[in-house]
Amino acid sequence: MHFINFGFKFVVMPASVSPVKKTGIIVFFITALSLCYSFKTGMSDQEWLTWANRCLTQSYDPSGDAKLKKFELSVTGDYFLRLRKTYAKGKQEYYSFNLHHLNDMSYLGSTVSGTLELKTIADDIIVQTYNDRNGDVDSMTTVLNIPVKNMEPERLDSLREALNYFKAKGL
């Protein structure tokens, strides 16, 4: 018999279980435990907001845009998702929409890097540019692509849960 300590319980496995199966079982238990303890039931609006903002800020990947000076990505207390990009020469791009308009969220990429695609039913995403040499533009769109890094499946699922929580709140 082999005993595996998961921090608070021991799991007993017969010695005849192959190493590959043992690894699979260990991965399953670790994943199950992390999902069980990711969120406590009954999180407050503030806890959801704090977690969603931390997740978005830590996951945003500015490396694909060399001229980007700074970015601000957040979910607000009034259920808006806002992204402001400021470039080296002063140009700004601003995206904003109320999360109750969120229709779908998809992810294209790997756990290392990818694109979080947020979609609305209609042109509900505000797009504004400032200090653009081609002129300032105000428009609307249905898709907001956010470059992200280190997006594990559990983290992505938790972010989806948080955005859906705010979507329901905004109705």
Sequence and secondary structure as in RCSB ss.txt:
>XXXX:A:sequence
MHFINFGFKFVVMPASVSPVKKTGIIVFFITALSLCYSFKTGMSDQEWLTWANRCLTQSYDPSGDAKLKKFELSV
TGDYFLRLRKTYAKGKQEYYSFNLHHLNDMSYLGSTVSGTLELKTIADDIIVQTYNDRNGDVDSMTTVLNIPVKN
MEPERLDSLREALNYFKAKGL
>XXXX:A:secstr
 EEEE SS EEEE TTS HHHHHHHHHHHHHHHHHHHHS TT  HHHHHHHHHHHHHHHB GGG TTEEEEEEEE
 TTSEEEEEEEETTS EEEEEEEGGGEEEEEEEE SSEEEEEEEESSS EEEEEES TT   EEEESEEEEEEES
  HHHHHHHHHHHHHHHHHT 
